[in-house]
C-alpha cells in the first residue's frame, strides 16, 4: 500500500478559493497601508510617522477584504438556494473565480 493512500488532496475549487482569499487579503492590506500613506502625504508630514498606524490599517484592510469575500459567497449561495426553490438553474458563473463573464456556448 502507498503511504499516501489516506492523503486528501484539495479540490480545484478549494485551491482556487484559498488563492483568491490570499490575493484579496494582500490587496486589502495594501490598500489599508496606502490610506495611511496618503493621509500622511495630505497632512504634509513624513510618510513614516506613526508606523503602528500603517500596520493597523494593513490589518483592517486585510480583514475587510477577507470579510467581503465571505459576504459575497454567502449572498451567491443564498441566491442559488432561492433559484433552486423556484426550479431555476444556479446563477451563471457562480462557481467561477470571476463571476461576471459570458456563459460557455453563448454569443
Secondary structure, 3 states (H helix, E strand, C coil): CCCCCCCCCCCHHHHHHHHHHHHHHHHHHHHHHHHHHHHHHHCCCCCCCCHHHHHHHHHHHHHHHHHHHHHHHHHHHHHHHHHHHCCCCCCCCCCCCCCCCCCCCCC
